[in-house]
Amino acid sequence: MTGQGVAGRDLAGRDLAGRIEAATPPGRDRALDGLRALAIAGVVLGHWLVTALVVDSGTLRSASPLTYLPGLTPVSWTLQTLAVFFWVGGRAAALSHASARARGVGYGPWVRGRLARLFRPVAAVTAVWSLAAVVMLASGAGQQTVYALVRLVLSPLWFLLVHAALTAATPLVARLNPLWPLAVVALADLVRYGLDGPAWAGWVNVPAGWLVPYCLGAARVWDGPRARSAAWGLLAGAGLVAAGLVLWAGYPAAMVGVPGAPVSNLSPPTLAAVAFGLAQCGAARLLYDPLRRALRRPAAWAPVALVNLSAMTLFLWHQTAMMAVTALGLLAGVPLPGLHTLPSDAGWVLARLLWLPAFALALLGCWAAFHAYERAGTRSGGGTRHV
């Protein structure tokens, strides 16, 4: 590429960054957007790295490298970022609700606007995959294959249901001490593990477990002069509790579900997962101020703003992107390493890393086709938007 071409690209990039900067409302909380972008990157990369679609006797089934390579467990500590999502969601919703009240906007219009932003993109992905499932079954695809694919796409939607319920409850949640839902999580785990109670008792942890970081995000303590010391204490204290539960209480070390494991930290959330999430929340608050300063620069802010404008689209379609590349790879006629092969050795990990740019390109195509459904939910609300 010529120097003139590089200079032209740099000029175009600066022009885009300048336009995004000019369009950003002065009161926009850029640090929250930065944390949300990091959380999205963690979820997307985590799913792409720990989910494999293996060709087995003419069908596709899902598998996880964590089943065969337990040494990769620390990856789940870095890329399982759901607690940060809920922490950001609680803080953003509390700030948004307070702003709406100051403008004289009632609870009804406020909550309808926020829930519309969540569910408008869901309608698109649900419609597309409902049609795709019918077409695949009609064309002779095996039920096991169709089930595996649809499950990968639709299983993350539980997150939106919980997030929507907590969003609707924000005025009450903002007054709730996070120790209450934390106590519920601890009691549920005591019943099902300590007292050999029914496994279904753990499902109360789905709302209670994610209510903990959501309440924490909405708490006013993060705006006070002792916020950083509180964040350090949370990071260290909750981290030690999570480590202790793994080392001495029998909780699994992986912070995501591992196929075949007797206990999953995530489905439903365990006390260890919630403690680990609290440590992540402490780390998120420590990153908050540096991010706020760094994102004042237009060049740093532009990619974060673009990710946040399409946060739901990226979340909903990243598994579809991975599956599209996997399906196209079948045209090769032989299983491709890192794409269709069993994730059982280091060679698979290396090959998988080489496939990530293809997944990203496919996700860009999904974004081009479907991001308009998300943008439709941002045309009102005074220019502020927090998912």
Legacy VTK file of the C-alpha trace (Angstrom):
# vtk DataFile Version 3.0
C-alpha trace
ASCII
DATASET POLYDATA
POINTS 387 float
0.000 0.000 0.000
1.321 3.444 -0.887
2.035 6.144 1.662
-0.757 8.191 0.132
-3.222 5.357 0.742
-2.163 4.998 4.367
-2.469 8.749 4.871
-5.953 8.669 3.361
-7.043 5.930 5.735
-5.650 7.817 8.712
-7.505 10.938 7.619
-10.756 8.995 7.210
-10.280 7.427 10.641
-9.731 10.809 12.269
-12.769 12.208 10.463
-14.962 9.332 11.744
-13.614 9.771 15.272
-14.316 13.489 15.071
-17.898 12.943 13.935
-18.517 10.433 16.716
-17.038 12.842 19.233
-19.272 15.677 18.005
-22.371 13.456 18.180
-21.687 12.265 21.737
-23.862 13.999 24.362
-21.786 15.912 26.940
-23.193 13.883 29.833
-22.439 10.489 28.319
-20.793 8.145 30.824
-17.968 6.905 28.638
-16.415 4.769 31.352
-19.567 2.650 31.606
-19.530 2.205 27.846
-15.876 1.193 28.038
-16.613 -1.437 30.667
-19.566 -2.706 28.638
-17.361 -3.018 25.555
-14.803 -5.025 27.556
-17.583 -7.279 28.875
-18.932 -7.846 25.365
-15.461 -8.725 24.101
-15.107 -11.211 26.957
-18.406 -12.932 26.178
-17.782 -13.105 22.428
-14.202 -14.356 22.687
-15.149 -16.707 25.496
-17.873 -18.393 23.459
-15.687 -18.573 20.366
-12.833 -20.171 22.303
-14.654 -22.615 24.601
-17.429 -23.749 22.243
-16.654 -26.188 19.458
-18.988 -27.784 16.919
-17.610 -31.240 16.263
-18.512 -33.361 13.245
-19.490 -36.752 14.620
-21.080 -39.469 12.442
-22.642 -36.958 10.090
-24.004 -34.670 12.800
-22.739 -31.583 14.565
-22.532 -31.600 18.341
-21.139 -29.057 20.748
-18.036 -29.721 22.821
-15.749 -27.702 25.058
-11.956 -27.690 25.202
-12.282 -27.281 28.985
-13.465 -30.912 29.101
-10.223 -32.166 27.577
-7.779 -29.399 28.521
-8.395 -28.408 32.156
-5.231 -26.316 31.991
-7.276 -23.769 30.046
-9.498 -23.106 33.075
-7.912 -19.681 33.748
-9.379 -18.554 30.411
-12.804 -18.732 32.033
-11.627 -16.371 34.785
-10.793 -13.719 32.217
-13.594 -14.128 29.684
-16.608 -14.885 31.912
-17.672 -11.258 32.322
-21.417 -11.493 33.006
-21.071 -9.954 36.471
-19.537 -6.865 34.867
-22.520 -6.711 32.498
-24.915 -6.679 35.429
-22.793 -4.228 37.433
-22.752 -1.831 34.474
-26.454 -2.466 33.879
-27.367 -1.631 37.460
-25.317 1.546 37.485
-26.568 2.667 34.064
-30.214 1.960 34.873
-30.056 3.750 38.214
-28.466 6.816 36.614
-30.948 6.704 33.736
-33.946 6.434 36.049
-32.703 9.324 38.184
-32.218 11.425 35.044
-35.698 10.546 33.782
-37.279 11.569 37.072
-35.382 14.865 36.998
-36.827 15.531 33.524
-40.339 14.660 34.682
-40.467 11.348 32.781
-42.591 8.771 34.597
-41.674 5.173 35.360
-43.901 3.724 32.614
-42.371 5.566 29.640
-38.903 5.075 31.072
-39.137 1.305 31.506
-40.918 0.790 28.172
-38.134 2.617 26.374
-35.399 0.569 28.022
-37.096 -2.774 27.510
-37.792 -1.947 23.858
-34.053 -1.455 23.329
-33.451 -4.901 24.779
-36.117 -6.896 22.954
-36.372 -5.287 19.520
-33.128 -6.998 18.354
-34.271 -10.274 19.953
-37.287 -10.408 17.647
-34.991 -10.416 14.622
-32.694 -13.225 15.776
-35.654 -15.334 16.967
-37.464 -14.961 13.646
-34.381 -15.790 11.579
-33.510 -18.879 13.593
-37.085 -20.137 13.739
-37.149 -20.069 9.947
-33.649 -21.568 9.737
-34.641 -24.464 12.004
-37.695 -25.263 9.866
-35.634 -25.112 6.671
-32.881 -27.339 8.091
-35.342 -29.952 9.310
-37.251 -29.887 6.007
-34.016 -30.369 4.071
-33.121 -33.491 6.033
-30.792 -32.189 8.745
-30.729 -34.351 11.856
-32.686 -33.255 14.881
-29.553 -33.483 17.038
-27.695 -31.093 14.745
-30.565 -28.607 14.608
-31.003 -28.764 18.371
-27.301 -28.143 18.997
-27.276 -25.113 16.698
-30.497 -23.539 17.954
-29.487 -24.123 21.562
-26.219 -22.254 21.054
-28.097 -19.262 19.660
-31.015 -19.144 22.068
-29.380 -20.189 25.342
-27.842 -16.727 25.960
-31.337 -15.230 25.909
-31.776 -16.158 29.582
-29.439 -13.242 30.248
-31.860 -10.811 28.631
-34.841 -12.115 30.575
-33.034 -11.658 33.893
-31.645 -8.296 32.816
-35.106 -7.117 31.760
-36.648 -8.141 35.088
-33.935 -6.366 37.056
-34.240 -3.289 34.849
-37.958 -3.112 35.499
-37.271 -3.393 39.236
-34.541 -0.721 39.255
-36.384 1.788 41.505
-36.655 -0.924 44.182
-33.334 -2.617 43.515
-31.445 0.661 43.922
-32.536 0.653 47.585
-31.700 -3.019 48.210
-28.560 -4.029 50.061
-26.724 -6.613 47.911
-26.097 -8.690 51.034
-29.728 -9.867 50.919
-29.571 -11.615 47.517
-26.066 -12.829 48.425
-27.544 -14.502 51.504
-30.179 -16.159 49.293
-27.437 -17.593 47.061
-25.534 -18.915 50.069
-28.689 -20.501 51.518
-29.613 -22.145 48.207
-26.136 -23.652 47.921
-26.279 -24.843 51.528
-29.577 -26.597 50.801
-28.507 -28.336 47.605
-24.875 -29.147 48.510
-24.589 -29.073 52.298
-27.961 -30.612 53.148
-28.296 -32.796 50.022
-31.491 -30.981 49.064
-33.187 -30.950 45.661
-31.154 -29.630 42.727
-34.007 -27.362 41.643
-33.432 -25.242 44.758
-30.423 -23.797 42.971
-32.519 -22.120 40.299
-33.446 -19.359 42.721
-29.839 -18.290 42.193
-30.526 -17.235 38.604
-32.297 -14.026 39.673
-30.622 -13.793 43.095
-27.083 -14.382 41.850
-27.205 -11.684 39.176
-29.148 -9.358 41.446
-25.998 -9.094 43.588
-23.816 -7.262 41.007
-26.837 -5.358 39.695
-27.584 -4.001 43.192
-23.919 -3.260 43.672
-23.798 -1.244 40.460
-26.824 0.787 41.507
-25.380 1.544 44.951
-24.322 5.129 45.602
-21.166 4.005 47.391
-19.340 4.003 44.052
-19.682 7.772 43.773
-18.239 8.571 47.206
-14.700 9.501 48.262
-14.064 5.966 49.526
-15.037 4.281 46.281
-11.530 3.134 45.331
-10.759 1.706 48.763
-14.119 -0.101 48.702
-13.287 -1.471 45.249
-9.882 -2.757 46.402
-11.517 -4.388 49.412
-14.163 -6.017 47.233
-11.612 -7.286 44.737
-9.376 -8.789 47.417
-12.069 -10.043 49.790
-14.395 -11.585 47.210
-11.439 -13.017 45.316
-10.194 -14.783 48.445
-13.682 -16.136 49.168
-14.005 -17.468 45.614
-10.565 -19.092 45.827
-11.411 -20.629 49.195
-14.669 -22.078 47.898
-12.838 -23.669 44.976
-9.912 -24.989 47.026
-11.731 -26.242 50.114
-15.474 -26.402 49.458
-15.458 -28.488 46.284
-16.684 -25.879 43.812
-15.293 -26.246 40.264
-12.496 -23.917 39.230
-14.009 -23.129 35.819
-16.366 -20.162 35.990
-18.353 -21.442 33.010
-20.240 -24.680 32.510
-18.105 -27.647 31.423
-19.940 -30.505 29.637
-19.886 -33.656 31.733
-18.894 -31.904 34.970
-21.075 -32.795 37.983
-21.406 -29.142 39.029
-21.623 -26.006 36.899
-20.701 -22.641 38.385
-22.935 -20.867 35.913
-26.099 -22.901 35.355
-27.389 -21.947 37.858
-24.888 -19.554 39.458
-23.141 -20.863 42.559
-21.823 -18.959 45.554
-18.326 -19.338 44.070
-19.435 -17.732 40.791
-21.138 -14.877 42.624
-18.072 -14.278 44.800
-15.881 -14.310 41.692
-18.293 -11.874 40.037
-18.034 -9.538 43.026
-14.263 -9.538 42.638
-14.762 -8.619 38.981
-17.050 -5.759 40.063
-14.301 -4.454 42.305
-11.896 -4.583 39.376
-14.461 -2.833 37.167
-14.741 0.053 39.610
-10.953 0.357 39.749
-10.893 0.586 35.949
-13.722 3.123 35.890
-11.723 6.300 36.542
-8.772 5.433 34.250
-11.222 4.529 31.480
-13.089 7.801 31.919
-9.831 9.711 31.419
-8.631 7.569 28.510
-11.934 7.779 26.632
-11.845 11.553 26.517
-9.612 11.093 23.463
-11.737 10.854 20.288
-9.557 8.105 18.805
-10.038 5.913 21.894
-13.718 6.745 22.270
-14.769 6.030 18.668
-14.436 2.197 18.717
-16.046 2.003 22.162
-18.976 4.117 20.966
-19.427 1.949 17.881
-19.437 -1.253 19.958
-22.027 0.197 22.325
-24.274 1.309 19.484
-24.424 -2.352 18.444
-23.987 -4.086 21.792
-27.115 -6.206 21.523
-26.470 -7.086 17.893
-22.980 -8.351 18.718
-24.265 -10.284 21.721
-27.148 -11.913 19.850
-25.364 -12.782 16.593
-21.828 -13.794 17.585
-22.747 -17.470 17.888
-24.478 -17.337 14.498
-21.266 -15.927 13.003
-19.241 -18.820 14.405
-21.775 -21.343 13.102
-21.842 -19.742 9.649
-18.067 -20.173 9.321
-18.342 -23.729 10.629
-21.060 -24.561 8.082
-19.121 -23.057 5.192
-16.084 -25.055 6.284
-18.047 -28.269 5.719
-17.801 -27.552 1.995
-14.148 -28.593 2.224
-15.349 -32.195 2.509
-13.046 -33.025 5.421
-13.120 -31.886 9.069
-11.036 -28.734 9.435
-8.722 -28.451 12.471
-9.974 -25.981 15.047
-13.381 -25.855 13.386
-14.857 -29.360 13.199
-12.338 -31.441 15.163
-12.432 -32.521 18.792
-10.954 -29.798 21.050
-8.630 -32.208 22.791
-5.103 -30.868 22.321
-2.995 -27.738 22.023
-3.097 -27.983 18.234
-6.849 -27.348 18.336
-6.305 -24.222 20.441
-3.762 -22.830 17.990
-5.977 -23.614 15.008
-8.963 -22.049 16.761
-7.075 -18.810 17.305
-6.398 -18.688 13.568
-10.151 -18.971 12.881
-11.057 -15.966 15.038
-10.606 -13.398 12.217
-13.050 -15.408 10.080
-15.573 -15.406 12.922
-15.114 -11.651 13.296
-15.670 -11.108 9.573
-18.862 -13.186 9.688
-20.034 -11.188 12.707
-19.426 -8.005 10.755
-21.750 -9.382 8.071
-24.418 -10.132 10.686
-23.990 -6.619 12.035
-24.490 -5.108 8.581
-27.695 -7.099 8.117
-29.303 -6.648 11.535
-27.908 -3.659 13.441
-30.765 -1.473 12.183
-33.128 -3.298 14.570
-31.030 -2.135 17.495
-30.543 1.399 16.245
-34.327 1.727 15.953
-34.439 1.575 19.723
-32.137 4.574 20.192
-34.071 7.269 18.366
-35.637 8.574 21.511
-34.374 9.246 24.989
-32.389 12.416 24.605
-29.307 10.834 23.137
-28.399 8.747 26.166
-28.453 4.997 25.898
-27.381 2.307 28.317
-28.208 -1.329 27.618
LINES 1 388
387 0 1 2 3 4 5 6 7 8 9 10 11 12 13 14 15 16 17 18 19 20 21 22 23 24 25 26 27 28 29 30 31 32 33 34 35 36 37 38 39 40 41 42 43 44 45 46 47 48 49 50 51 52 53 54 55 56 57 58 59 60 61 62 63 64 65 66 67 68 69 70 71 72 73 74 75 76 77 78 79 80 81 82 83 84 85 86 87 88 89 90 91 92 93 94 95 96 97 98 99 100 101 102 103 104 105 106 107 108 109 110 111 112 113 114 115 116 117 118 119 120 121 122 123 124 125 126 127 128 129 130 131 132 133 134 135 136 137 138 139 140 141 142 143 144 145 146 147 148 149 150 151 152 153 154 155 156 157 158 159 160 161 162 163 164 165 166 167 168 169 170 171 172 173 174 175 176 177 178 179 180 181 182 183 184 185 186 187 188 189 190 191 192 193 194 195 196 197 198 199 200 201 202 203 204 205 206 207 208 209 210 211 212 213 214 215 216 217 218 219 220 221 222 223 224 225 226 227 228 229 230 231 232 233 234 235 236 237 238 239 240 241 242 243 244 245 246 247 248 249 250 251 252 253 254 255 256 257 258 259 260 261 262 263 264 265 266 267 268 269 270 271 272 273 274 275 276 277 278 279 280 281 282 283 284 285 286 287 288 289 290 291 292 293 294 295 296 297 298 299 300 301 302 303 304 305 306 307 308 309 310 311 312 313 314 315 316 317 318 319 320 321 322 323 324 325 326 327 328 329 330 331 332 333 334 335 336 337 338 339 340 341 342 343 344 345 346 347 348 349 350 351 352 353 354 355 356 357 358 359 360 361 362 363 364 365 366 367 368 369 370 371 372 373 374 375 376 377 378 379 380 381 382 383 384 385 386
